[in-house]
């Protein structure tokens, strides 16, 4: 059961959700807190992806030193785009095509 103490303790950790991304598999994706989206927009695209992808504890998978090789050179551009698109979706920032058709 939720208590104030448990909420405060959990709120100190970066919230994330688990999603499956074609070409990458199951990954943790950051859930934005106030101001984080604006901060992320200031970063270059590859650094954004490094900050978005999380492990099962909510920690970054890729360090700043990993960006050039592991994200820039080894991760296909289509997968990088999918990471960003899925992140927007899980944060409620992207309208899914099906929702548009319903309206």
PDB file as gemmi writes it, atoms N, CA and C in Angstrom:
CRYST1    1.000    1.000    1.000  90.00  90.00  90.00 P 1                      
ATOM      1  N   UNK A   1       0.838  -1.179   0.000  1.00  0.00           N  
ATOM      2  CA  UNK A   1       0.000   0.000   0.000  1.00  0.00           C  
ATOM      3  C   UNK A   1       0.883   1.243   0.000  1.00  0.00           C  
ATOM      4  N   UNK A   2       0.438   2.242  -0.707  1.00  0.00           N  
ATOM      5  CA  UNK A   2       1.179   3.488  -0.813  1.00  0.00           C  
ATOM      6  C   UNK A   2       1.174   4.238   0.511  1.00  0.00           C  
ATOM      7  N   UNK A   3       2.342   4.661   0.921  1.00  0.00           N  
ATOM      8  CA  UNK A   3       2.471   5.534   2.085  1.00  0.00           C  
ATOM      9  C   UNK A   3       3.224   6.779   1.647  1.00  0.00           C  
ATOM     10  N   UNK A   4       3.155   7.805   2.434  1.00  0.00           N  
ATOM     11  CA  UNK A   4       3.874   9.033   2.102  1.00  0.00           C  
ATOM     12  C   UNK A   4       5.373   8.764   2.010  1.00  0.00           C  
ATOM     13  N   UNK A   5       5.902   8.003   2.950  1.00  0.00           N  
ATOM     14  CA  UNK A   5       7.335   7.698   2.956  1.00  0.00           C  
ATOM     15  C   UNK A   5       7.743   6.914   1.708  1.00  0.00           C  
ATOM     16  N   UNK A   6       6.936   5.921   1.322  1.00  0.00           N  
ATOM     17  CA  UNK A   6       7.281   5.137   0.132  1.00  0.00           C  
ATOM     18  C   UNK A   6       7.169   5.988  -1.127  1.00  0.00           C  
ATOM     19  N   UNK A   7       6.191   6.891  -1.170  1.00  0.00           N  
ATOM     20  CA  UNK A   7       6.038   7.774  -2.322  1.00  0.00           C  
ATOM     21  C   UNK A   7       7.236   8.700  -2.444  1.00  0.00           C  
ATOM     22  N   UNK A   8       7.661   9.278  -1.354  1.00  0.00           N  
ATOM     23  CA  UNK A   8       8.809  10.191  -1.373  1.00  0.00           C  
ATOM     24  C   UNK A   8      10.070   9.444  -1.784  1.00  0.00           C  
ATOM     25  N   UNK A   9      10.251   8.237  -1.251  1.00  0.00           N  
ATOM     26  CA  UNK A   9      11.429   7.440  -1.608  1.00  0.00           C  
ATOM     27  C   UNK A   9      11.416   7.089  -3.098  1.00  0.00           C  
ATOM     28  N   UNK A  10      10.277   6.661  -3.605  1.00  0.00           N  
ATOM     29  CA  UNK A  10      10.178   6.293  -5.020  1.00  0.00           C  
ATOM     30  C   UNK A  10      10.290   7.501  -5.932  1.00  0.00           C  
ATOM     31  N   UNK A  11       9.850   8.667  -5.471  1.00  0.00           N  
ATOM     32  CA  UNK A  11       9.887   9.852  -6.328  1.00  0.00           C  
ATOM     33  C   UNK A  11      11.301  10.376  -6.532  1.00  0.00           C  
ATOM     34  N   UNK A  12      12.231   9.895  -5.729  1.00  0.00           N  
ATOM     35  CA  UNK A  12      13.630  10.291  -5.913  1.00  0.00           C  
ATOM     36  C   UNK A  12      14.266   9.546  -7.082  1.00  0.00           C  
ATOM     37  N   UNK A  13      13.655   8.437  -7.492  1.00  0.00           N  
ATOM     38  CA  UNK A  13      14.142   7.672  -8.635  1.00  0.00           C  
ATOM     39  C   UNK A  13      13.505   8.203  -9.913  1.00  0.00           C  
ATOM     40  N   UNK A  14      14.210   8.067 -11.024  1.00  0.00           N  
ATOM     41  CA  UNK A  14      13.659   8.491 -12.315  1.00  0.00           C  
ATOM     42  C   UNK A  14      12.568   7.514 -12.732  1.00  0.00           C  
ATOM     43  N   UNK A  15      11.336   7.990 -12.943  1.00  0.00           N  
ATOM     44  CA  UNK A  15      10.291   7.070 -13.387  1.00  0.00           C  
ATOM     45  C   UNK A  15      10.528   6.630 -14.832  1.00  0.00           C  
ATOM     46  N   UNK A  16      10.183   5.373 -15.095  1.00  0.00           N  
ATOM     47  CA  UNK A  16      10.328   4.824 -16.436  1.00  0.00           C  
ATOM     48  C   UNK A  16       9.274   3.760 -16.648  1.00  0.00           C  
ATOM     49  N   UNK A  17       9.089   3.391 -17.894  1.00  0.00           N  
ATOM     50  CA  UNK A  17       8.186   2.307 -18.237  1.00  0.00           C  
ATOM     51  C   UNK A  17       8.915   1.384 -19.188  1.00  0.00           C  
ATOM     52  N   UNK A  18       8.451   0.166 -19.277  1.00  0.00           N  
ATOM     53  CA  UNK A  18       9.070  -0.814 -20.168  1.00  0.00           C  
ATOM     54  C   UNK A  18       8.241  -0.898 -21.441  1.00  0.00           C  
ATOM     55  N   UNK A  19       8.925  -0.874 -22.569  1.00  0.00           N  
ATOM     56  CA  UNK A  19       8.264  -0.965 -23.871  1.00  0.00           C  
ATOM     57  C   UNK A  19       9.104  -1.842 -24.786  1.00  0.00           C  
ATOM     58  N   UNK A  20       8.450  -2.385 -25.797  1.00  0.00           N  
ATOM     59  CA  UNK A  20       9.160  -3.180 -26.793  1.00  0.00           C  
ATOM     60  C   UNK A  20       9.301  -2.344 -28.062  1.00  0.00           C  
ATOM     61  N   UNK A  21      10.528  -2.245 -28.536  1.00  0.00           N  
ATOM     62  CA  UNK A  21      10.829  -1.473 -29.736  1.00  0.00           C  
ATOM     63  C   UNK A  21      11.418  -2.415 -30.768  1.00  0.00           C  
ATOM     64  N   UNK A  22      10.784  -2.456 -31.936  1.00  0.00           N  
ATOM     65  CA  UNK A  22      11.258  -3.328 -33.004  1.00  0.00           C  
ATOM     66  C   UNK A  22      12.694  -2.963 -33.354  1.00  0.00           C  
ATOM     67  N   UNK A  23      13.549  -3.957 -33.380  1.00  0.00           N  
ATOM     68  CA  UNK A  23      14.957  -3.750 -33.696  1.00  0.00           C  
ATOM     69  C   UNK A  23      15.818  -3.540 -32.468  1.00  0.00           C  
ATOM     70  N   UNK A  24      15.184  -3.386 -31.313  1.00  0.00           N  
ATOM     71  CA  UNK A  24      15.927  -3.157 -30.076  1.00  0.00           C  
ATOM     72  C   UNK A  24      15.492  -4.118 -28.977  1.00  0.00           C  
ATOM     73  N   UNK A  25      14.221  -4.480 -28.985  1.00  0.00           N  
ATOM     74  CA  UNK A  25      13.697  -5.384 -27.967  1.00  0.00           C  
ATOM     75  C   UNK A  25      13.027  -4.632 -26.835  1.00  0.00           C  
ATOM     76  N   UNK A  26      13.019  -5.245 -25.661  1.00  0.00           N  
ATOM     77  CA  UNK A  26      12.374  -4.661 -24.491  1.00  0.00           C  
ATOM     78  C   UNK A  26      13.342  -3.701 -23.809  1.00  0.00           C  
ATOM     79  N   UNK A  27      12.905  -2.464 -23.621  1.00  0.00           N  
ATOM     80  CA  UNK A  27      13.757  -1.438 -23.011  1.00  0.00           C  
ATOM     81  C   UNK A  27      12.943  -0.603 -22.042  1.00  0.00           C  
ATOM     82  N   UNK A  28      13.646   0.053 -21.141  1.00  0.00           N  
ATOM     83  CA  UNK A  28      13.021   1.037 -20.278  1.00  0.00           C  
ATOM     84  C   UNK A  28      13.084   2.385 -20.965  1.00  0.00           C  
ATOM     85  N   UNK A  29      11.980   3.134 -20.887  1.00  0.00           N  
ATOM     86  CA  UNK A  29      11.927   4.477 -21.469  1.00  0.00           C  
ATOM     87  C   UNK A  29      11.536   5.464 -20.380  1.00  0.00           C  
ATOM     88  N   UNK A  30      12.214   6.578 -20.347  1.00  0.00           N  
ATOM     89  CA  UNK A  30      12.000   7.600 -19.340  1.00  0.00           C  
ATOM     90  C   UNK A  30      10.558   8.133 -19.377  1.00  0.00           C  
ATOM     91  N   UNK A  31      10.013   8.386 -18.204  1.00  0.00           N  
ATOM     92  CA  UNK A  31       8.741   9.087 -18.073  1.00  0.00           C  
ATOM     93  C   UNK A  31       9.086  10.483 -17.568  1.00  0.00           C  
ATOM     94  N   UNK A  32       8.711  11.492 -18.326  1.00  0.00           N  
ATOM     95  CA  UNK A  32       9.131  12.855 -18.037  1.00  0.00           C  
ATOM     96  C   UNK A  32       8.495  13.429 -16.787  1.00  0.00           C  
ATOM     97  N   UNK A  33       9.300  14.145 -16.046  1.00  0.00           N  
ATOM     98  CA  UNK A  33       8.824  14.996 -14.955  1.00  0.00           C  
ATOM     99  C   UNK A  33       8.815  16.420 -15.498  1.00  0.00           C  
ATOM    100  N   UNK A  34       8.216  17.324 -14.733  1.00  0.00           N  
ATOM    101  CA  UNK A  34       8.157  18.722 -15.172  1.00  0.00           C  
ATOM    102  C   UNK A  34       9.542  19.237 -15.534  1.00  0.00           C  
ATOM    103  N   UNK A  35       9.644  19.840 -16.693  1.00  0.00           N  
ATOM    104  CA  UNK A  35      10.884  20.454 -17.142  1.00  0.00           C  
ATOM    105  C   UNK A  35      11.843  19.531 -17.865  1.00  0.00           C  
ATOM    106  N   UNK A  36      11.685  18.220 -17.733  1.00  0.00           N  
ATOM    107  CA  UNK A  36      12.639  17.307 -18.361  1.00  0.00           C  
ATOM    108  C   UNK A  36      12.538  17.298 -19.882  1.00  0.00           C  
ATOM    109  N   UNK A  37      11.338  17.441 -20.413  1.00  0.00           N  
ATOM    110  CA  UNK A  37      11.197  17.459 -21.867  1.00  0.00           C  
ATOM    111  C   UNK A  37      11.923  18.670 -22.441  1.00  0.00           C  
ATOM    112  N   UNK A  38      11.785  19.812 -21.809  1.00  0.00           N  
ATOM    113  CA  UNK A  38      12.480  21.021 -22.275  1.00  0.00           C  
ATOM    114  C   UNK A  38      13.995  20.832 -22.219  1.00  0.00           C  
ATOM    115  N   UNK A  39      14.481  20.212 -21.153  1.00  0.00           N  
ATOM    116  CA  UNK A  39      15.918  19.947 -21.031  1.00  0.00           C  
ATOM    117  C   UNK A  39      16.383  18.992 -22.117  1.00  0.00           C  
ATOM    118  N   UNK A  40      15.587  17.982 -22.385  1.00  0.00           N  
ATOM    119  CA  UNK A  40      15.936  16.988 -23.399  1.00  0.00           C  
ATOM    120  C   UNK A  40      15.987  17.611 -24.789  1.00  0.00           C  
ATOM    121  N   UNK A  41      15.078  18.534 -25.060  1.00  0.00           N  
ATOM    122  CA  UNK A  41      15.044  19.190 -26.373  1.00  0.00           C  
ATOM    123  C   UNK A  41      16.316  19.979 -26.653  1.00  0.00           C  
ATOM    124  N   UNK A  42      17.015  20.390 -25.615  1.00  0.00           N  
ATOM    125  CA  UNK A  42      18.248  21.163 -25.767  1.00  0.00           C  
ATOM    126  C   UNK A  42      19.436  20.289 -26.189  1.00  0.00           C  
ATOM    127  N   UNK A  43      19.315  18.983 -26.008  1.00  0.00           N  
ATOM    128  CA  UNK A  43      20.396  18.061 -26.352  1.00  0.00           C  
ATOM    129  C   UNK A  43      20.336  17.663 -27.823  1.00  0.00           C  
ATOM    130  N   UNK A  44      21.471  17.221 -28.352  1.00  0.00           N  
ATOM    131  CA  UNK A  44      21.498  16.673 -29.704  1.00  0.00           C  
ATOM    132  C   UNK A  44      20.744  15.349 -29.700  1.00  0.00           C  
ATOM    133  N   UNK A  45      20.271  14.927 -30.863  1.00  0.00           N  
ATOM    134  CA  UNK A  45      19.415  13.741 -30.994  1.00  0.00           C  
ATOM    135  C   UNK A  45      20.028  12.487 -30.359  1.00  0.00           C  
ATOM    136  N   UNK A  46      21.306  12.217 -30.599  1.00  0.00           N  
ATOM    137  CA  UNK A  46      21.930  11.013 -30.045  1.00  0.00           C  
ATOM    138  C   UNK A  46      22.013  11.075 -28.521  1.00  0.00           C  
ATOM    139  N   UNK A  47      22.280  12.250 -27.976  1.00  0.00           N  
ATOM    140  CA  UNK A  47      22.311  12.423 -26.521  1.00  0.00           C  
ATOM    141  C   UNK A  47      20.911  12.279 -25.930  1.00  0.00           C  
ATOM    142  N   UNK A  48      19.897  12.701 -26.672  1.00  0.00           N  
ATOM    143  CA  UNK A  48      18.518  12.519 -26.215  1.00  0.00           C  
ATOM    144  C   UNK A  48      18.234  11.033 -26.024  1.00  0.00           C  
ATOM    145  N   UNK A  49      18.613  10.250 -27.017  1.00  0.00           N  
ATOM    146  CA  UNK A  49      18.367   8.807 -26.961  1.00  0.00           C  
ATOM    147  C   UNK A  49      19.120   8.176 -25.793  1.00  0.00           C  
ATOM    148  N   UNK A  50      20.348   8.607 -25.558  1.00  0.00           N  
ATOM    149  CA  UNK A  50      21.126   8.087 -24.431  1.00  0.00           C  
ATOM    150  C   UNK A  50      20.433   8.390 -23.108  1.00  0.00           C  
ATOM    151  N   UNK A  51      19.779   9.526 -23.007  1.00  0.00           N  
ATOM    152  CA  UNK A  51      19.086   9.902 -21.785  1.00  0.00           C  
ATOM    153  C   UNK A  51      17.723   9.247 -21.647  1.00  0.00           C  
ATOM    154  N   UNK A  52      17.150   8.806 -22.741  1.00  0.00           N  
ATOM    155  CA  UNK A  52      15.818   8.197 -22.749  1.00  0.00           C  
ATOM    156  C   UNK A  52      15.853   6.736 -22.318  1.00  0.00           C  
ATOM    157  N   UNK A  53      16.813   5.966 -22.832  1.00  0.00           N  
ATOM    158  CA  UNK A  53      16.835   4.514 -22.620  1.00  0.00           C  
ATOM    159  C   UNK A  53      17.343   4.190 -21.214  1.00  0.00           C  
ATOM    160  N   UNK A  54      16.542   3.378 -20.491  1.00  0.00           N  
ATOM    161  CA  UNK A  54      16.842   3.030 -19.103  1.00  0.00           C  
ATOM    162  C   UNK A  54      16.911   1.519 -18.907  1.00  0.00           C  
ATOM    163  N   UNK A  55      17.626   1.097 -17.868  1.00  0.00           N  
ATOM    164  CA  UNK A  55      17.680  -0.326 -17.534  1.00  0.00           C  
ATOM    165  C   UNK A  55      16.535  -0.657 -16.578  1.00  0.00           C  
ATOM    166  N   UNK A  56      16.531  -1.869 -16.046  1.00  0.00           N  
ATOM    167  CA  UNK A  56      15.423  -2.294 -15.193  1.00  0.00           C  
ATOM    168  C   UNK A  56      15.403  -1.624 -13.820  1.00  0.00           C  
ATOM    169  N   UNK A  57      16.419  -0.817 -13.516  1.00  0.00           N  
ATOM    170  CA  UNK A  57      16.440  -0.054 -12.269  1.00  0.00           C  
ATOM    171  C   UNK A  57      16.178   1.427 -12.515  1.00  0.00           C  
ATOM    172  N   UNK A  58      15.967   1.790 -13.781  1.00  0.00           N  
ATOM    173  CA  UNK A  58      15.720   3.187 -14.107  1.00  0.00           C  
ATOM    174  C   UNK A  58      16.969   3.995 -14.378  1.00  0.00           C  
ATOM    175  N   UNK A  59      18.109   3.341 -14.417  1.00  0.00           N  
ATOM    176  CA  UNK A  59      19.386   4.024 -14.686  1.00  0.00           C  
ATOM    177  C   UNK A  59      19.656   4.063 -16.185  1.00  0.00           C  
ATOM    178  N   UNK A  60      20.410   5.059 -16.623  1.00  0.00           N  
ATOM    179  CA  UNK A  60      20.783   5.147 -18.028  1.00  0.00           C  
ATOM    180  C   UNK A  60      21.579   3.908 -18.450  1.00  0.00           C  
ATOM    181  N   UNK A  61      21.266   3.407 -19.626  1.00  0.00           N  
ATOM    182  CA  UNK A  61      22.005   2.278 -20.184  1.00  0.00           C  
ATOM    183  C   UNK A  61      23.282   2.781 -20.842  1.00  0.00           C  
ATOM    184  N   UNK A  62      23.179   3.879 -21.579  1.00  0.00           N  
ATOM    185  CA  UNK A  62      24.311   4.422 -22.326  1.00  0.00           C  
ATOM    186  C   UNK A  62      24.872   5.666 -21.648  1.00  0.00           C  
ATOM    187  N   UNK A  63      26.175   5.660 -21.404  1.00  0.00           N  
ATOM    188  CA  UNK A  63      26.841   6.835 -20.844  1.00  0.00           C  
ATOM    189  C   UNK A  63      27.140   7.824 -21.968  1.00  0.00           C  
ATOM    190  N   UNK A  64      27.586   8.997 -21.601  1.00  0.00           N  
ATOM    191  CA  UNK A  64      27.947   9.992 -22.612  1.00  0.00           C  
ATOM    192  C   UNK A  64      29.058   9.466 -23.525  1.00  0.00           C  
ATOM    193  N   UNK A  65      29.934   8.639 -22.978  1.00  0.00           N  
ATOM    194  CA  UNK A  65      31.034   8.081 -23.759  1.00  0.00           C  
ATOM    195  C   UNK A  65      30.544   7.039 -24.773  1.00  0.00           C  
ATOM    196  N   UNK A  66      29.370   6.465 -24.538  1.00  0.00           N  
ATOM    197  CA  UNK A  66      28.806   5.443 -25.428  1.00  0.00           C  
ATOM    198  C   UNK A  66      28.065   6.030 -26.631  1.00  0.00           C  
ATOM    199  N   UNK A  67      27.741   7.294 -26.574  1.00  0.00           N  
ATOM    200  CA  UNK A  67      26.842   7.888 -27.565  1.00  0.00           C  
ATOM    201  C   UNK A  67      27.345   7.730 -28.991  1.00  0.00           C  
ATOM    202  N   UNK A  68      28.561   8.137 -29.251  1.00  0.00           N  
ATOM    203  CA  UNK A  68      29.070   8.137 -30.622  1.00  0.00           C  
ATOM    204  C   UNK A  68      29.061   6.745 -31.249  1.00  0.00           C  
ATOM    205  N   UNK A  69      29.607   5.771 -30.556  1.00  0.00           N  
ATOM    206  CA  UNK A  69      29.749   4.431 -31.132  1.00  0.00           C  
ATOM    207  C   UNK A  69      28.459   3.630 -31.044  1.00  0.00           C  
ATOM    208  N   UNK A  70      27.913   3.480 -29.845  1.00  0.00           N  
ATOM    209  CA  UNK A  70      26.800   2.555 -29.651  1.00  0.00           C  
ATOM    210  C   UNK A  70      25.460   3.078 -30.142  1.00  0.00           C  
ATOM    211  N   UNK A  71      25.270   4.379 -30.098  1.00  0.00           N  
ATOM    212  CA  UNK A  71      24.014   4.934 -30.607  1.00  0.00           C  
ATOM    213  C   UNK A  71      24.211   5.505 -32.006  1.00  0.00           C  
ATOM    214  N   UNK A  72      25.253   6.272 -32.196  1.00  0.00           N  
ATOM    215  CA  UNK A  72      25.483   6.925 -33.481  1.00  0.00           C  
ATOM    216  C   UNK A  72      25.897   6.004 -34.611  1.00  0.00           C  
ATOM    217  N   UNK A  73      26.778   5.057 -34.316  1.00  0.00           N  
ATOM    218  CA  UNK A  73      27.310   4.196 -35.376  1.00  0.00           C  
ATOM    219  C   UNK A  73      26.642   2.818 -35.437  1.00  0.00           C  
ATOM    220  N   UNK A  74      26.308   2.248 -34.296  1.00  0.00           N  
ATOM    221  CA  UNK A  74      25.792   0.877 -34.281  1.00  0.00           C  
ATOM    222  C   UNK A  74      24.273   0.780 -34.299  1.00  0.00           C  
ATOM    223  N   UNK A  75      23.577   1.786 -33.792  1.00  0.00           N  
ATOM    224  CA  UNK A  75      22.116   1.734 -33.761  1.00  0.00           C  
ATOM    225  C   UNK A  75      21.562   2.313 -35.065  1.00  0.00           C  
ATOM    226  N   UNK A  76      20.788   1.528 -35.803  1.00  0.00           N  
ATOM    227  CA  UNK A  76      20.235   2.031 -37.069  1.00  0.00           C  
ATOM    228  C   UNK A  76      19.337   3.261 -36.851  1.00  0.00           C  
ATOM    229  N   UNK A  77      19.363   4.208 -37.790  1.00  0.00           N  
ATOM    230  CA  UNK A  77      18.535   5.407 -37.668  1.00  0.00           C  
ATOM    231  C   UNK A  77      17.049   5.104 -37.450  1.00  0.00           C  
ATOM    232  N   UNK A  78      16.528   4.063 -38.096  1.00  0.00           N  
ATOM    233  CA  UNK A  78      15.115   3.731 -37.926  1.00  0.00           C  
ATOM    234  C   UNK A  78      14.823   3.322 -36.481  1.00  0.00           C  
ATOM    235  N   UNK A  79      15.758   2.645 -35.833  1.00  0.00           N  
ATOM    236  CA  UNK A  79      15.576   2.245 -34.436  1.00  0.00           C  
ATOM    237  C   UNK A  79      15.648   3.477 -33.535  1.00  0.00           C  
ATOM    238  N   UNK A  80      16.556   4.384 -33.825  1.00  0.00           N  
ATOM    239  CA  UNK A  80      16.632   5.624 -33.046  1.00  0.00           C  
ATOM    240  C   UNK A  80      15.313   6.388 -33.139  1.00  0.00           C  
ATOM    241  N   UNK A  81      14.749   6.454 -34.338  1.00  0.00           N  
ATOM    242  CA  UNK A  81      13.455   7.126 -34.516  1.00  0.00           C  
ATOM    243  C   UNK A  81      12.356   6.427 -33.727  1.00  0.00           C  
ATOM    244  N   UNK A  82      12.375   5.105 -33.718  1.00  0.00           N  
ATOM    245  CA  UNK A  82      11.365   4.346 -32.973  1.00  0.00           C  
ATOM    246  C   UNK A  82      11.468   4.610 -31.472  1.00  0.00           C  
ATOM    247  N   UNK A  83      12.698   4.753 -30.964  1.00  0.00           N  
ATOM    248  CA  UNK A  83      12.900   5.052 -29.540  1.00  0.00           C  
ATOM    249  C   UNK A  83      12.235   6.384 -29.199  1.00  0.00           C  
ATOM    250  N   UNK A  84      12.482   7.387 -30.006  1.00  0.00           N  
ATOM    251  CA  UNK A  84      11.909   8.710 -29.755  1.00  0.00           C  
ATOM    252  C   UNK A  84      10.387   8.673 -29.888  1.00  0.00           C  
ATOM    253  N   UNK A  85       9.887   8.035 -30.932  1.00  0.00           N  
ATOM    254  CA  UNK A  85       8.433   7.954 -31.142  1.00  0.00           C  
ATOM    255  C   UNK A  85       7.751   7.238 -29.989  1.00  0.00           C  
ATOM    256  N   UNK A  86       8.318   6.135 -29.537  1.00  0.00           N  
ATOM    257  CA  UNK A  86       7.718   5.372 -28.441  1.00  0.00           C  
ATOM    258  C   UNK A  86       7.770   6.169 -27.136  1.00  0.00           C  
ATOM    259  N   UNK A  87       8.841   6.916 -26.939  1.00  0.00           N  
ATOM    260  CA  UNK A  87       8.958   7.741 -25.735  1.00  0.00           C  
ATOM    261  C   UNK A  87       7.869   8.804 -25.703  1.00  0.00           C  
ATOM    262  N   UNK A  88       7.633   9.437 -26.835  1.00  0.00           N  
ATOM    263  CA  UNK A  88       6.556  10.421 -26.904  1.00  0.00           C  
ATOM    264  C   UNK A  88       5.206   9.764 -26.630  1.00  0.00           C  
ATOM    265  N   UNK A  89       5.025   8.576 -27.182  1.00  0.00           N  
ATOM    266  CA  UNK A  89       3.762   7.852 -26.997  1.00  0.00           C  
ATOM    267  C   UNK A  89       3.527   7.506 -25.527  1.00  0.00           C  
ATOM    268  N   UNK A  90       4.520   6.936 -24.845  1.00  0.00           N  
ATOM    269  CA  UNK A  90       4.325   6.520 -23.455  1.00  0.00           C  
ATOM    270  C   UNK A  90       4.177   7.714 -22.517  1.00  0.00           C  
ATOM    271  N   UNK A  91       4.609   8.884 -22.964  1.00  0.00           N  
ATOM    272  CA  UNK A  91       4.458  10.089 -22.171  1.00  0.00           C  
ATOM    273  C   UNK A  91       3.200  10.885 -22.537  1.00  0.00           C  
ATOM    274  N   UNK A  92       2.393  10.318 -23.434  1.00  0.00           N  
ATOM    275  CA  UNK A  92       1.141  10.968 -23.806  1.00  0.00           C  
ATOM    276  C   UNK A  92       1.323  12.199 -24.675  1.00  0.00           C  
ATOM    277  N   UNK A  93       2.432  12.264 -25.399  1.00  0.00           N  
ATOM    278  CA  UNK A  93       2.742  13.437 -26.210  1.00  0.00           C  
ATOM    279  C   UNK A  93       2.555  13.202 -27.702  1.00  0.00           C  
ATOM    280  N   UNK A  94       2.029  12.057 -28.059  1.00  0.00           N  
ATOM    281  CA  UNK A  94       1.841  11.739 -29.470  1.00  0.00           C  
ATOM    282  C   UNK A  94       0.446  11.176 -29.664  1.00  0.00           C  
ATOM    283  N   UNK A  95      -0.269  11.697 -30.604  1.00  0.00           N  
ATOM    284  CA  UNK A  95      -1.594  11.173 -30.909  1.00  0.00           C  
ATOM    285  C   UNK A  95      -1.418   9.963 -31.810  1.00  0.00           C  
ATOM    286  N   UNK A  96      -1.977   8.864 -31.387  1.00  0.00           N  
ATOM    287  CA  UNK A  96      -1.901   7.638 -32.171  1.00  0.00           C  
ATOM    288  C   UNK A  96      -2.859   7.763 -33.350  1.00  0.00           C  
ATOM    289  N   UNK A  97      -2.469   7.264 -34.504  1.00  0.00           N  
ATOM    290  CA  UNK A  97      -3.246   7.392 -35.730  1.00  0.00           C  
ATOM    291  C   UNK A  97      -4.676   6.883 -35.555  1.00  0.00           C  
ATOM    292  N   UNK A  98      -4.871   5.807 -34.804  1.00  0.00           N  
ATOM    293  CA  UNK A  98      -6.196   5.264 -34.599  1.00  0.00           C  
ATOM    294  C   UNK A  98      -7.114   6.254 -33.893  1.00  0.00           C  
ATOM    295  N   UNK A  99      -6.563   7.027 -32.937  1.00  0.00           N  
ATOM    296  CA  UNK A  99      -7.349   8.018 -32.218  1.00  0.00           C  
ATOM    297  C   UNK A  99      -7.816   9.125 -33.151  1.00  0.00           C  
ATOM    298  N   UNK A 100      -6.985   9.500 -34.103  1.00  0.00           N  
ATOM    299  CA  UNK A 100      -7.342  10.524 -35.073  1.00  0.00           C  
ATOM    300  C   UNK A 100      -8.500  10.043 -35.940  1.00  0.00           C  
ATOM    301  N   UNK A 101      -8.444   8.790 -36.362  1.00  0.00           N  
ATOM    302  CA  UNK A 101      -9.494   8.241 -37.196  1.00  0.00           C  
ATOM    303  C   UNK A 101     -10.830   8.211 -36.459  1.00  0.00           C  
ATOM    304  N   UNK A 102     -10.830   7.928 -35.156  1.00  0.00           N  
ATOM    305  CA  UNK A 102     -12.050   7.871 -34.359  1.00  0.00           C  
ATOM    306  C   UNK A 102     -12.736   9.226 -34.290  1.00  0.00           C  
ATOM    307  N   UNK A 103     -11.959  10.269 -34.213  1.00  0.00           N  
ATOM    308  CA  UNK A 103     -12.517  11.618 -34.080  1.00  0.00           C  
ATOM    309  C   UNK A 103     -12.958  12.093 -35.435  1.00  0.00           C  
TER     310      UNK A 103                                                      
END                                                                             
